[in-house]
Amino acid sequence: MEYPISTSSDILALAVSAFQSSSSLCQVVTSLVDNETVRELKEELEDLNTVLEVLQKLAIDTDNDFLMLRLPLLRCGKACKDFEAVIVRCMPRSGESKTNLRDWINLQYTKDDMSAFKNQLARFKSTIMIAVCSVNM
């Protein structure tokens, strides 16, 4: 599918959308029972948010061309929304202070998915960081 994005304001909108999706997912992840996999995912989301904030600031403050980030930003936002839906489905009572055993077991089945998703976030973060660094050179 072709997306007609041609201005830095369009890239800014994508960066904001990806940031909102990532932030929302980070809040859901924060509500989960704390274990190593969840902590690593939360840290990766926080790092991604930092990079997205830098991109947003650059897109506002400069007239640099970030069109190469169109697809990574779209995919990043969608991936965060999709993974949040998976977690919410596994943990329908995630807003409660205690997780029941059935929900925790469901979440444990997604542990490999969490690790794979964490790696996907790292790739998005790296792609965005490379673009930001290349513009700053």
N, CA, C and O atoms as CSV, one atom per row, in Angstrom:
chain,resi,resn,atom,element,x,y,z
A,1,MET,N,N,0.840,-1.164,0.000
A,1,MET,CA,C,0.000,0.000,0.000
A,1,MET,C,C,0.891,1.234,0.000
A,1,MET,O,O,1.839,1.308,0.782
A,2,GLU,N,N,0.611,2.177,-0.840
A,2,GLU,CA,C,1.397,3.392,-0.955
A,2,GLU,C,C,0.790,4.487,-0.085
A,2,GLU,O,O,-0.414,4.736,-0.144
A,3,TYR,N,N,1.618,5.135,0.717
A,3,TYR,CA,C,1.177,6.209,1.595
A,3,TYR,C,C,1.764,7.516,1.080
A,3,TYR,O,O,2.986,7.670,1.053
A,4,PRO,N,N,0.922,8.459,0.671
A,4,PRO,CA,C,1.433,9.706,0.114
A,4,PRO,C,C,1.866,10.687,1.206
A,4,PRO,O,O,1.112,11.587,1.573
A,5,ILE,N,N,3.062,10.508,1.711
A,5,ILE,CA,C,3.593,11.394,2.733
A,5,ILE,C,C,4.732,12.165,2.103
A,5,ILE,O,O,5.680,11.585,1.573
A,6,SER,N,N,4.625,13.484,2.168
A,6,SER,CA,C,5.617,14.257,1.455
A,6,SER,C,C,6.184,15.426,2.252
A,6,SER,O,O,7.070,16.124,1.760
A,7,THR,N,N,5.705,15.653,3.449
A,7,THR,CA,C,6.206,16.792,4.206
A,7,THR,C,C,6.714,16.357,5.567
A,7,THR,O,O,6.385,15.280,6.063
A,8,SER,N,N,7.521,17.219,6.155
A,8,SER,CA,C,8.042,16.903,7.487
A,8,SER,C,C,6.921,16.898,8.514
A,8,SER,O,O,7.027,16.219,9.536
A,9,SER,N,N,5.836,17.649,8.261
A,9,SER,CA,C,4.713,17.625,9.210
A,9,SER,C,C,4.025,16.261,9.181
A,9,SER,O,O,3.504,15.809,10.200
A,10,ASP,N,N,4.021,15.607,8.025
A,10,ASP,CA,C,3.469,14.252,7.944
A,10,ASP,C,C,4.338,13.268,8.726
A,10,ASP,O,O,3.818,12.384,9.407
A,11,ILE,N,N,5.646,13.418,8.630
A,11,ILE,CA,C,6.553,12.567,9.389
A,11,ILE,C,C,6.379,12.840,10.879
A,11,ILE,O,O,6.403,11.914,11.690
A,12,LEU,N,N,6.204,14.104,11.237
A,12,LEU,CA,C,5.962,14.449,12.637
A,12,LEU,C,C,4.696,13.772,13.142
A,12,LEU,O,O,4.674,13.251,14.257
A,13,ALA,N,N,3.648,13.776,12.337
A,13,ALA,CA,C,2.395,13.122,12.731
A,13,ALA,C,C,2.610,11.623,12.940
A,13,ALA,O,O,2.065,11.048,13.882
A,14,LEU,N,N,3.396,10.990,12.076
A,14,LEU,CA,C,3.697,9.570,12.248
A,14,LEU,C,C,4.530,9.326,13.503
A,14,LEU,O,O,4.302,8.357,14.226
A,15,ALA,N,N,5.492,10.203,13.758
A,15,ALA,CA,C,6.317,10.068,14.963
A,15,ALA,C,C,5.467,10.229,16.217
A,15,ALA,O,O,5.647,9.494,17.187
A,16,VAL,N,N,4.547,11.180,16.203
A,16,VAL,CA,C,3.652,11.385,17.342
A,16,VAL,C,C,2.764,10.160,17.535
A,16,VAL,O,O,2.570,9.704,18.661
A,17,SER,N,N,2.230,9.634,16.453
A,17,SER,CA,C,1.371,8.454,16.531
A,17,SER,C,C,2.144,7.251,17.078
A,17,SER,O,O,1.645,6.534,17.946
A,18,ALA,N,N,3.351,7.030,16.576
A,18,ALA,CA,C,4.180,5.920,17.069
A,18,ALA,C,C,4.504,6.124,18.545
A,18,ALA,O,O,4.490,5.170,19.323
A,19,PHE,N,N,4.799,7.370,18.932
A,19,PHE,CA,C,5.095,7.668,20.336
A,19,PHE,C,C,3.886,7.390,21.220
A,19,PHE,O,O,4.024,6.806,22.295
A,20,GLN,N,N,2.706,7.803,20.775
A,20,GLN,CA,C,1.492,7.561,21.556
A,20,GLN,C,C,1.227,6.063,21.708
A,20,GLN,O,O,0.868,5.601,22.791
A,21,SER,N,N,1.400,5.313,20.635
A,21,SER,CA,C,1.204,3.864,20.697
A,21,SER,C,C,2.212,3.215,21.633
A,21,SER,O,O,1.857,2.356,22.440
A,22,SER,N,N,3.464,3.626,21.524
A,22,SER,CA,C,4.514,3.082,22.367
A,22,SER,C,C,4.288,3.455,23.835
A,22,SER,O,O,4.488,2.624,24.721
A,23,SER,N,N,3.880,4.679,24.094
A,23,SER,CA,C,3.613,5.125,25.466
A,23,SER,C,C,2.447,4.367,26.074
A,23,SER,O,O,2.496,3.968,27.237
A,24,SER,N,N,1.404,4.171,25.291
A,24,SER,CA,C,0.240,3.423,25.774
A,24,SER,C,C,0.642,1.990,26.120
A,24,SER,O,O,0.256,1.470,27.166
A,25,LEU,N,N,1.410,1.359,25.248
A,25,LEU,CA,C,1.885,0.006,25.510
A,25,LEU,C,C,2.771,-0.023,26.751
A,25,LEU,O,O,2.685,-0.955,27.550
A,26,CYS,N,N,3.613,0.979,26.918
A,26,CYS,CA,C,4.493,1.040,28.080
A,26,CYS,C,C,3.671,1.095,29.371
A,26,CYS,O,O,4.044,0.476,30.368
A,27,GLN,N,N,2.566,1.826,29.357
A,27,GLN,CA,C,1.692,1.889,30.540
A,27,GLN,C,C,1.084,0.521,30.841
A,27,GLN,O,O,1.007,0.115,32.000
A,28,VAL,N,N,0.654,-0.186,29.799
A,28,VAL,CA,C,0.091,-1.521,29.999
A,28,VAL,C,C,1.158,-2.469,30.543
A,28,VAL,O,O,0.900,-3.240,31.467
A,29,VAL,N,N,2.353,-2.405,29.966
A,29,VAL,CA,C,3.441,-3.276,30.406
A,29,VAL,C,C,3.807,-2.975,31.859
A,29,VAL,O,O,4.115,-3.891,32.622
A,30,THR,N,N,3.775,-1.715,32.240
A,30,THR,CA,C,4.097,-1.325,33.611
A,30,THR,C,C,3.133,-1.953,34.608
A,30,THR,O,O,3.506,-2.221,35.750
A,31,SER,N,N,1.891,-2.188,34.180
A,31,SER,CA,C,0.893,-2.754,35.087
A,31,SER,C,C,1.041,-4.267,35.263
A,31,SER,O,O,0.364,-4.859,36.104
A,32,LEU,N,N,1.913,-4.891,34.485
A,32,LEU,CA,C,2.079,-6.338,34.559
A,32,LEU,C,C,2.921,-6.748,35.766
A,32,LEU,O,O,3.656,-5.947,36.343
A,33,VAL,N,N,2.789,-8.007,36.118
A,33,VAL,CA,C,3.629,-8.563,37.173
A,33,VAL,C,C,5.079,-8.412,36.739
A,33,VAL,O,O,5.425,-8.663,35.584
A,34,ASP,N,N,5.911,-8.003,37.670
A,34,ASP,CA,C,7.301,-7.707,37.353
A,34,ASP,C,C,8.124,-8.989,37.254
A,34,ASP,O,O,8.197,-9.769,38.203
A,35,ASN,N,N,8.738,-9.194,36.100
A,35,ASN,CA,C,9.729,-10.251,35.924
A,35,ASN,C,C,10.754,-9.749,34.914
A,35,ASN,O,O,10.597,-8.657,34.368
A,36,GLU,N,N,11.785,-10.517,34.664
A,36,GLU,CA,C,12.877,-10.050,33.823
A,36,GLU,C,C,12.419,-9.695,32.405
A,36,GLU,O,O,12.812,-8.659,31.869
A,37,THR,N,N,11.604,-10.534,31.807
A,37,THR,CA,C,11.145,-10.289,30.438
A,37,THR,C,C,10.322,-9.008,30.366
A,37,THR,O,O,10.495,-8.202,29.452
A,38,VAL,N,N,9.433,-8.829,31.325
A,38,VAL,CA,C,8.590,-7.632,31.350
A,38,VAL,C,C,9.452,-6.391,31.578
A,38,VAL,O,O,9.243,-5.364,30.932
A,39,ARG,N,N,10.410,-6.481,32.484
A,39,ARG,CA,C,11.309,-5.340,32.751
A,39,ARG,C,C,12.087,-4.959,31.499
A,39,ARG,O,O,12.214,-3.776,31.181
A,40,GLU,N,N,12.606,-5.955,30.787
A,40,GLU,CA,C,13.372,-5.674,29.567
A,40,GLU,C,C,12.490,-5.040,28.499
A,40,GLU,O,O,12.925,-4.123,27.802
A,41,LEU,N,N,11.266,-5.514,28.366
A,41,LEU,CA,C,10.342,-4.932,27.392
A,41,LEU,C,C,10.034,-3.487,27.764
A,41,LEU,O,O,10.021,-2.612,26.897
A,42,LYS,N,N,9.787,-3.234,29.036
A,42,LYS,CA,C,9.495,-1.874,29.497
A,42,LYS,C,C,10.681,-0.947,29.218
A,42,LYS,O,O,10.491,0.177,28.755
A,43,GLU,N,N,11.893,-1.408,29.495
A,43,GLU,CA,C,13.087,-0.597,29.240
A,43,GLU,C,C,13.241,-0.290,27.757
A,43,GLU,O,O,13.593,0.830,27.385
A,44,GLU,N,N,12.977,-1.280,26.910
A,44,GLU,CA,C,13.084,-1.064,25.464
A,44,GLU,C,C,12.045,-0.038,24.999
A,44,GLU,O,O,12.338,0.804,24.151
A,45,LEU,N,N,10.838,-0.112,25.553
A,45,LEU,CA,C,9.791,0.855,25.214
A,45,LEU,C,C,10.176,2.262,25.674
A,45,LEU,O,O,9.956,3.233,24.951
A,46,GLU,N,N,10.743,2.372,26.857
A,46,GLU,CA,C,11.175,3.681,27.351
A,46,GLU,C,C,12.270,4.265,26.461
A,46,GLU,O,O,12.257,5.458,26.157
A,47,ASP,N,N,13.220,3.420,26.044
A,47,ASP,CA,C,14.283,3.874,25.147
A,47,ASP,C,C,13.716,4.306,23.792
A,47,ASP,O,O,14.124,5.325,23.235
A,48,LEU,N,N,12.777,3.526,23.273
A,48,LEU,CA,C,12.134,3.885,22.010
A,48,LEU,C,C,11.420,5.224,22.140
A,48,LEU,O,O,11.506,6.063,21.243
A,49,ASN,N,N,10.720,5.428,23.245
A,49,ASN,CA,C,10.022,6.700,23.463
A,49,ASN,C,C,10.989,7.876,23.467
A,49,ASN,O,O,10.681,8.941,22.931
A,50,THR,N,N,12.149,7.686,24.066
A,50,THR,CA,C,13.156,8.749,24.094
A,50,THR,C,C,13.598,9.105,22.678
A,50,THR,O,O,13.698,10.282,22.330
A,51,VAL,N,N,13.860,8.094,21.871
A,51,VAL,CA,C,14.289,8.327,20.487
A,51,VAL,C,C,13.165,8.992,19.688
A,51,VAL,O,O,13.425,9.891,18.887
A,52,LEU,N,N,11.934,8.563,19.897
A,52,LEU,CA,C,10.806,9.174,19.186
A,52,LEU,C,C,10.613,10.632,19.602
A,52,LEU,O,O,10.241,11.466,18.776
A,53,GLU,N,N,10.861,10.941,20.858
A,53,GLU,CA,C,10.771,12.335,21.309
A,53,GLU,C,C,11.833,13.196,20.630
A,53,GLU,O,O,11.555,14.326,20.229
A,54,VAL,N,N,13.048,12.664,20.500
A,54,VAL,CA,C,14.117,13.390,19.802
A,54,VAL,C,C,13.723,13.621,18.347
A,54,VAL,O,O,13.909,14.718,17.820
A,55,LEU,N,N,13.188,12.605,17.706
A,55,LEU,CA,C,12.747,12.744,16.314
A,55,LEU,C,C,11.660,13.809,16.191
A,55,LEU,O,O,11.697,14.634,15.278
A,56,GLN,N,N,10.706,13.792,17.099
A,56,GLN,CA,C,9.634,14.793,17.053
A,56,GLN,C,C,10.215,16.206,17.178
A,56,GLN,O,O,9.817,17.112,16.446
A,57,LYS,N,N,11.146,16.385,18.097
A,57,LYS,CA,C,11.751,17.706,18.287
A,57,LYS,C,C,12.501,18.141,17.029
A,57,LYS,O,O,12.394,19.290,16.602
A,58,LEU,N,N,13.256,17.222,16.443
A,58,LEU,CA,C,13.981,17.556,15.211
A,58,LEU,C,C,13.029,17.883,14.067
A,58,LEU,O,O,13.284,18.803,13.290
A,59,ALA,N,N,11.933,17.134,13.961
A,59,ALA,CA,C,10.973,17.379,12.888
A,59,ALA,C,C,10.314,18.750,13.045
A,59,ALA,O,O,9.957,19.389,12.055
A,60,ILE,N,N,10.156,19.193,14.286
A,60,ILE,CA,C,9.564,20.513,14.542
A,60,ILE,C,C,10.585,21.619,14.315
A,60,ILE,O,O,10.280,22.633,13.688
A,61,ASP,N,N,11.804,21.420,14.828
A,61,ASP,CA,C,12.818,22.471,14.841
A,61,ASP,C,C,13.592,22.626,13.542
A,61,ASP,O,O,14.196,23.673,13.309
A,62,THR,N,N,13.587,21.616,12.699
A,62,THR,CA,C,14.377,21.691,11.467
A,62,THR,C,C,13.495,21.370,10.270
A,62,THR,O,O,12.355,20.927,10.412
A,63,ASP,N,N,14.043,21.600,9.111
A,63,ASP,CA,C,13.312,21.243,7.894
A,63,ASP,C,C,13.966,20.045,7.212
A,63,ASP,O,O,13.901,19.894,5.993
A,64,ASN,N,N,14.592,19.204,8.016
A,64,ASN,CA,C,15.266,18.025,7.473
A,64,ASN,C,C,14.258,17.014,6.944
A,64,ASN,O,O,13.110,16.946,7.384
A,65,ASP,N,N,14.728,16.248,5.999
A,65,ASP,CA,C,13.894,15.251,5.332
A,65,ASP,C,C,14.000,13.909,6.059
A,65,ASP,O,O,15.045,13.260,6.034
A,66,PHE,N,N,12.913,13.507,6.701
A,66,PHE,CA,C,12.869,12.230,7.393
A,66,PHE,C,C,11.951,11.246,6.665
A,66,PHE,O,O,11.426,10.317,7.278
A,67,LEU,N,N,11.760,11.445,5.380
A,67,LEU,CA,C,10.851,10.587,4.632
A,67,LEU,C,C,11.257,9.124,4.649
A,67,LEU,O,O,10.418,8.242,4.469
A,68,MET,N,N,12.550,8.860,4.867
A,68,MET,CA,C,13.007,7.468,4.922
A,68,MET,C,C,12.441,6.738,6.136
A,68,MET,O,O,12.525,5.512,6.217
A,69,LEU,N,N,11.866,7.482,7.082
A,69,LEU,CA,C,11.294,6.872,8.285
A,69,LEU,C,C,9.796,6.611,8.170
A,69,LEU,O,O,9.174,6.131,9.118
A,70,ARG,N,N,9.228,6.919,7.036
A,70,ARG,CA,C,7.782,6.755,6.851
A,70,ARG,C,C,7.325,5.347,7.214
A,70,ARG,O,O,6.475,5.183,8.089
A,71,LEU,N,N,7.867,4.345,6.565
A,71,LEU,CA,C,7.442,2.968,6.828
A,71,LEU,C,C,7.845,2.462,8.215
A,71,LEU,O,O,7.029,1.825,8.881
A,72,PRO,N,N,9.075,2.723,8.676
A,72,PRO,CA,C,9.395,2.276,10.037
A,72,PRO,C,C,8.472,2.878,11.098
A,72,PRO,O,O,8.095,2.189,12.046
A,73,LEU,N,N,8.108,4.140,10.953
A,73,LEU,CA,C,7.208,4.769,11.922
A,73,LEU,C,C,5.806,4.177,11.849
A,73,LEU,O,O,5.173,3.936,12.877
A,74,LEU,N,N,5.326,3.945,10.639
A,74,LEU,CA,C,4.013,3.308,10.494
A,74,LEU,C,C,4.016,1.917,11.119
A,74,LEU,O,O,3.095,1.551,11.850
A,75,ARG,N,N,5.056,1.149,10.825
A,75,ARG,CA,C,5.150,-0.216,11.354
A,75,ARG,C,C,5.334,-0.225,12.867
A,75,ARG,O,O,4.777,-1.080,13.555
A,76,CYS,N,N,6.097,0.703,13.378
A,76,CYS,CA,C,6.333,0.793,14.815
A,76,CYS,C,C,5.020,1.077,15.549
A,76,CYS,O,O,4.697,0.407,16.530
A,77,GLY,N,N,4.270,2.066,15.075
A,77,GLY,CA,C,2.987,2.391,15.703
A,77,GLY,C,C,2.023,1.221,15.661
A,77,GLY,O,O,1.352,0.924,16.649
A,78,LYS,N,N,1.954,0.557,14.514
A,78,LYS,CA,C,1.045,-0.587,14.373
A,78,LYS,C,C,1.486,-1.743,15.254
A,78,LYS,O,O,0.654,-2.392,15.889
A,79,ALA,N,N,2.779,-2.007,15.298
A,79,ALA,CA,C,3.285,-3.108,16.119
A,79,ALA,C,C,2.972,-2.878,17.598
A,79,ALA,O,O,2.587,-3.808,18.306
A,80,CYS,N,N,3.136,-1.651,18.056
A,80,CYS,CA,C,2.838,-1.346,19.462
A,80,CYS,C,C,1.356,-1.523,19.760
A,80,CYS,O,O,0.991,-2.098,20.786
A,81,LYS,N,N,0.503,-1.033,18.872
A,81,LYS,CA,C,-0.939,-1.200,19.069
A,81,LYS,C,C,-1.327,-2.677,19.066
A,81,LYS,O,O,-2.104,-3.124,19.910
A,82,ASP,N,N,-0.787,-3.419,18.124
A,82,ASP,CA,C,-1.111,-4.848,18.025
A,82,ASP,C,C,-0.640,-5.624,19.251
A,82,ASP,O,O,-1.366,-6.479,19.760
A,83,PHE,N,N,0.572,-5.332,19.729
A,83,PHE,CA,C,1.079,-6.064,20.884
A,83,PHE,C,C,0.338,-5.677,22.152
A,83,PHE,O,O,0.134,-6.513,23.032
A,84,GLU,N,N,-0.062,-4.429,22.253
A,84,GLU,CA,C,-0.882,-4.018,23.393
A,84,GLU,C,C,-2.183,-4.808,23.414
A,84,GLU,O,O,-2.638,-5.229,24.478
A,85,ALA,N,N,-2.782,-5.009,22.250
A,85,ALA,CA,C,-4.022,-5.786,22.162
A,85,ALA,C,C,-3.797,-7.229,22.620
A,85,ALA,O,O,-4.663,-7.812,23.272
A,86,VAL,N,N,-2.645,-7.806,22.285
A,86,VAL,CA,C,-2.329,-9.171,22.724
A,86,VAL,C,C,-2.233,-9.218,24.242
A,86,VAL,O,O,-2.788,-10.116,24.876
A,87,ILE,N,N,-1.536,-8.262,24.821
A,87,ILE,CA,C,-1.381,-8.247,26.280
A,87,ILE,C,C,-2.725,-8.027,26.958
A,87,ILE,O,O,-3.041,-8.696,27.942
A,88,VAL,N,N,-3.507,-7.109,26.448
A,88,VAL,CA,C,-4.818,-6.838,27.045
A,88,VAL,C,C,-5.702,-8.080,26.956
A,88,VAL,O,O,-6.457,-8.378,27.881
A,89,ARG,N,N,-5.605,-8.802,25.841
A,89,ARG,CA,C,-6.386,-10.029,25.694
A,89,ARG,C,C,-5.947,-11.087,26.710
A,89,ARG,O,O,-6.782,-11.802,27.266
A,90,CYS,N,N,-4.650,-11.184,26.947
A,90,CYS,CA,C,-4.139,-12.163,27.909
A,90,CYS,C,C,-4.383,-11.739,29.352
A,90,CYS,O,O,-4.472,-12.582,30.244
A,91,MET,N,N,-4.488,-10.462,29.575
A,91,MET,CA,C,-4.619,-9.931,30.931
A,91,MET,C,C,-5.837,-9.014,31.012
A,91,MET,O,O,-5.673,-7.807,31.190
A,92,PRO,N,N,-7.050,-9.547,30.888
A,92,PRO,CA,C,-8.222,-8.678,30.850
A,92,PRO,C,C,-8.432,-7.858,32.112
A,92,PRO,O,O,-9.162,-6.867,32.097
A,93,ARG,N,N,-7.800,-8.261,33.195
A,93,ARG,CA,C,-7.935,-7.508,34.439
A,93,ARG,C,C,-6.622,-6.818,34.788
A,93,ARG,O,O,-6.262,-6.746,35.963
A,94,SER,N,N,-5.902,-6.311,33.794
A,94,SER,CA,C,-4.578,-5.741,34.037
A,94,SER,C,C,-4.633,-4.487,34.900
A,94,SER,O,O,-3.616,-4.100,35.476
A,95,GLY,N,N,-5.784,-3.847,35.004
A,95,GLY,CA,C,-5.893,-2.671,35.843
A,95,GLY,C,C,-5.999,-3.002,37.320
A,95,GLY,O,O,-5.838,-2.123,38.167
A,96,GLU,N,N,-6.268,-4.264,37.639
A,96,GLU,CA,C,-6.372,-4.665,39.037
A,96,GLU,C,C,-4.977,-4.786,39.637
A,96,GLU,O,O,-3.998,-5.017,38.927
A,97,SER,N,N,-4.902,-4.628,40.947
A,97,SER,CA,C,-3.599,-4.653,41.591
A,97,SER,C,C,-2.993,-6.054,41.620
A,97,SER,O,O,-1.769,-6.187,41.621
A,98,LYS,N,N,-3.809,-7.091,41.645
A,98,LYS,CA,C,-3.279,-8.460,41.674
A,98,LYS,C,C,-3.696,-9.180,40.393
A,98,LYS,O,O,-4.820,-9.040,39.912
A,99,THR,N,N,-2.771,-9.938,39.870
A,99,THR,CA,C,-3.038,-10.728,38.676
A,99,THR,C,C,-3.442,-12.120,39.124
A,99,THR,O,O,-2.779,-12.733,39.961
A,100,ASN,N,N,-4.539,-12.615,38.557
A,100,ASN,CA,C,-4.913,-13.967,38.961
A,100,ASN,C,C,-4.059,-14.987,38.213
A,100,ASN,O,O,-3.415,-14.658,37.217
A,101,LEU,N,N,-4.060,-16.211,38.694
A,101,LEU,CA,C,-3.186,-17.258,38.166
A,101,LEU,C,C,-3.453,-17.546,36.693
A,101,LEU,O,O,-2.510,-17.728,35.923
A,102,ARG,N,N,-4.705,-17.591,36.292
A,102,ARG,CA,C,-5.043,-17.889,34.895
A,102,ARG,C,C,-4.466,-16.818,33.964
A,102,ARG,O,O,-3.904,-17.139,32.917
A,103,ASP,N,N,-4.606,-15.550,34.348
A,103,ASP,CA,C,-4.061,-14.472,33.527
A,103,ASP,C,C,-2.539,-14.559,33.439
A,103,ASP,O,O,-1.959,-14.352,32.373
A,104,TRP,N,N,-1.899,-14.867,34.565
A,104,TRP,CA,C,-0.443,-14.962,34.569
A,104,TRP,C,C,0.023,-16.115,33.685
A,104,TRP,O,O,1.014,-15.979,32.967
A,105,ILE,N,N,-0.668,-17.228,33.728
A,105,ILE,CA,C,-0.322,-18.361,32.863
A,105,ILE,C,C,-0.483,-17.967,31.397
A,105,ILE,O,O,0.380,-18.277,30.576
A,106,ASN,N,N,-1.573,-17.292,31.062
A,106,ASN,CA,C,-1.760,-16.821,29.682
A,106,ASN,C,C,-0.613,-15.920,29.251
A,106,ASN,O,O,-0.116,-16.035,28.130
A,107,LEU,N,N,-0.196,-15.031,30.131
A,107,LEU,CA,C,0.888,-14.122,29.797
A,107,LEU,C,C,2.200,-14.874,29.621
A,107,LEU,O,O,2.995,-14.512,28.753
A,108,GLN,N,N,2.444,-15.884,30.397
A,108,GLN,CA,C,3.678,-16.656,30.279
A,108,GLN,C,C,3.782,-17.326,28.911
A,108,GLN,O,O,4.885,-17.514,28.397
A,109,TYR,N,N,2.657,-17.684,28.325
A,109,TYR,CA,C,2.687,-18.273,26.991
A,109,TYR,C,C,3.135,-17.258,25.947
A,109,TYR,O,O,3.576,-17.640,24.863
A,110,THR,N,N,3.027,-15.982,26.259
A,110,THR,CA,C,3.464,-14.954,25.319
A,110,THR,C,C,4.898,-14.509,25.581
A,110,THR,O,O,5.363,-13.558,24.952
A,111,LYS,N,N,5.616,-15.174,26.500
A,111,LYS,CA,C,6.979,-14.764,26.852
A,111,LYS,C,C,7.886,-14.712,25.624
A,111,LYS,O,O,8.635,-13.751,25.447
A,112,ASP,N,N,7.824,-15.741,24.774
A,112,ASP,CA,C,8.632,-15.722,23.554
A,112,ASP,C,C,8.206,-14.574,22.650
A,112,ASP,O,O,9.038,-13.932,22.009
A,113,ASP,N,N,6.893,-14.321,22.603
A,113,ASP,CA,C,6.408,-13.195,21.816
A,113,ASP,C,C,6.958,-11.874,22.364
A,113,ASP,O,O,7.296,-10.972,21.597
A,114,MET,N,N,7.044,-11.767,23.685
A,114,MET,CA,C,7.588,-10.547,24.288
A,114,MET,C,C,9.043,-10.355,23.904
A,114,MET,O,O,9.455,-9.242,23.577
A,115,SER,N,N,9.819,-11.412,23.939
A,115,SER,CA,C,11.239,-11.314,23.572
A,115,SER,C,C,11.394,-10.940,22.101
A,115,SER,O,O,12.219,-10.092,21.760
A,116,ALA,N,N,10.617,-11.559,21.241
A,116,ALA,CA,C,10.672,-11.229,19.810
A,116,ALA,C,C,10.230,-9.790,19.578
A,116,ALA,O,O,10.818,-9.079,18.762
A,117,PHE,N,N,9.195,-9.362,20.294
A,117,PHE,CA,C,8.715,-7.993,20.137
A,117,PHE,C,C,9.749,-6.994,20.642
A,117,PHE,O,O,9.949,-5.943,20.034
A,118,LYS,N,N,10.403,-7.320,21.748
A,118,LYS,CA,C,11.461,-6.450,22.281
A,118,LYS,C,C,12.560,-6.263,21.239
A,118,LYS,O,O,13.074,-5.159,21.063
A,119,ASN,N,N,12.915,-7.341,20.552
A,119,ASN,CA,C,13.921,-7.253,19.488
A,119,ASN,C,C,13.423,-6.405,18.322
A,119,ASN,O,O,14.194,-5.654,17.724
A,120,GLN,N,N,12.149,-6.523,18.002
A,120,GLN,CA,C,11.573,-5.702,16.934
A,120,GLN,C,C,11.627,-4.221,17.322
A,120,GLN,O,O,11.953,-3.375,16.488
A,121,LEU,N,N,11.315,-3.907,18.566
A,121,LEU,CA,C,11.398,-2.523,19.032
A,121,LEU,C,C,12.828,-1.998,18.932
A,121,LEU,O,O,13.049,-0.847,18.557
A,122,ALA,N,N,13.793,-2.846,19.270
A,122,ALA,CA,C,15.203,-2.446,19.185
A,122,ALA,C,C,15.571,-2.103,17.744
A,122,ALA,O,O,16.330,-1.165,17.501
A,123,ARG,N,N,15.040,-2.852,16.800
A,123,ARG,CA,C,15.311,-2.554,15.377
A,123,ARG,C,C,14.683,-1.228,14.968
A,123,ARG,O,O,15.317,-0.435,14.273
A,124,PHE,N,N,13.440,-0.974,15.391
A,124,PHE,CA,C,12.809,0.315,15.095
A,124,PHE,C,C,13.634,1.454,15.694
A,124,PHE,O,O,13.901,2.460,15.036
A,125,LYS,N,N,14.029,1.277,16.947
A,125,LYS,CA,C,14.800,2.304,17.643
A,125,LYS,C,C,16.110,2.573,16.906
A,125,LYS,O,O,16.481,3.731,16.712
A,126,SER,N,N,16.810,1.524,16.494
A,126,SER,CA,C,18.074,1.680,15.781
A,126,SER,C,C,17.891,2.403,14.461
A,126,SER,O,O,18.683,3.280,14.116
A,127,THR,N,N,16.863,2.048,13.727
A,127,THR,CA,C,16.588,2.695,12.440
A,127,THR,C,C,16.350,4.191,12.631
A,127,THR,O,O,16.884,5.015,11.889
A,128,ILE,N,N,15.547,4.531,13.628
A,128,ILE,CA,C,15.238,5.940,13.887
A,128,ILE,C,C,16.494,6.680,14.357
A,128,ILE,O,O,16.747,7.810,13.938
A,129,MET,N,N,17.280,6.035,15.232
A,129,MET,CA,C,18.506,6.671,15.724
A,129,MET,C,C,19.495,6.931,14.596
A,129,MET,O,O,20.138,7.980,14.570
A,130,ILE,N,N,19.622,6.004,13.676
A,130,ILE,CA,C,20.535,6.192,12.540
A,130,ILE,C,C,20.092,7.386,11.704
A,130,ILE,O,O,20.923,8.198,11.298
A,131,ALA,N,N,18.792,7.502,11.441
A,131,ALA,CA,C,18.292,8.629,10.664
A,131,ALA,C,C,18.512,9.946,11.387
A,131,ALA,O,O,18.902,10.937,10.770
A,132,VAL,N,N,18.265,9.965,12.692
A,132,VAL,CA,C,18.437,11.182,13.485
A,132,VAL,C,C,19.918,11.571,13.503
A,132,VAL,O,O,20.249,12.745,13.336
A,133,CYS,N,N,20.799,10.608,13.700
A,133,CYS,CA,C,22.232,10.884,13.728
A,133,CYS,C,C,22.733,11.368,12.373
A,133,CYS,O,O,23.585,12.255,12.314
A,134,SER,N,N,22.223,10.807,11.294
A,134,SER,CA,C,22.676,11.213,9.963
A,134,SER,C,C,22.255,12.652,9.656
A,134,SER,O,O,22.963,13.370,8.949
A,135,VAL,N,N,21.114,13.067,10.181
A,135,VAL,CA,C,20.661,14.439,9.974
A,135,VAL,C,C,21.501,15.407,10.808
A,135,VAL,O,O,21.747,16.536,10.383
A,136,ASN,N,N,21.936,14.977,11.977
A,136,ASN,CA,C,22.711,15.832,12.864
A,136,ASN,C,C,24.171,15.967,12.451
A,136,ASN,O,O,24.893,16.787,13.017
A,137,MET,N,N,24.620,15.179,11.476
A,137,MET,CA,C,26.028,15.258,11.054
A,137,MET,C,C,26.263,16.434,10.168
A,137,MET,O,O,27.388,16.654,9.720
